[in-house]
Amino acid sequence: MTEANPPSLAALRQKIDEIDGKIHALLCARADVVTHVAAAKAATAGGAPAPAFRPAREADVLRALARRHTGPFRLQSLVRIWREIMSGMTQIQQDIVVAAYRPEKGDASGWDVARDHFGLGMSYLPMRRARDVVSAVRDGRAGIGVLPAPGEEDGEEPWWPSLAANSPQLPRIVLKLPVLRSASATSPRGHVALTLPGPEPEASDAYYLAIEAAPGASRERVAEALKAAGVIIGPLLNAPAAAGLYLAEAESGWSVNVADPAIRHITPIGGYPAPIGID
């Protein structure tokens, strides 16, 4: 194609139609492969059923997509398309309901964040309280829950203490939303996604830790102990209804054995892949 002899509009549209046909054929081929994925996952896990939603795997796919992307097509649009593809492919393996925080009044952005990330391939269940999202995932009414991130509850009682126990029956945080982050843009209200633990642990870049303090240890003393151990990367959160219980974020590689008398016990309540920068 040269400026001296530009292609006609009809020729360009024909070329686009040909490309669309190839994209559609590849999507159909991808779906055919996905029909065999559930059996392969079960074989890898020794026959145990494996969850279809794997946030760490999806994060790897999106990061690779971002690294190799070039041209005028916006990365935000590309990621949105790929998230819709992955959502639809996930539903081939397993019918998943997403419980999303949607209060009667106030900030209902969690509902929009859930639908934006998980797309049209999922079914959605609105929940009026963040704790109801946790309950819906715990009792199996939903496979995924989306609710405000710890520290961003906006007037509600913190929900994260309900996860502060070592139990396979309790949901765990697996994702922080949105996955695309711009350092130059105003940060929206953060949200997290929960699921019940699968047979294989999810690889994460950062973790949420519930910290049980020793009797008499202050919040400041606990924070000092965590910083000395190199695990804390954000503000230490507390829950008014759970005295002596705190929440910290830690980078990958933290050790549960923090040798300090100010800390009685540490319980990981989940983690998340690092967001993808778009600046």
Secondary structure, 3 states (H helix, E strand, C coil): CECCECCCHHHHHHHHHHHHHHHHHHHHHHHHHHCCHHHHHHHHCCCCCCCCCCHHHHHHHHHHHHHHCCCCCCHHHHHHHHHHHHHHHHHHHCCCEEEEECCCCCCCHHHHHHHHHHCCCCEEEEECCHHHHHHHHHCCCCCEEEEECCCCCCCCCCCHHHHCCCCCCCCEEEEEECCEECCCCCCCCCEEEEECCCCCCCCCCEEEEEEEECCCCCHHHHHHHHHHHCCCCCCCEECCCCCCEEEEEEECCCCCCCCCCCEEEEEEEEEECCCEECC
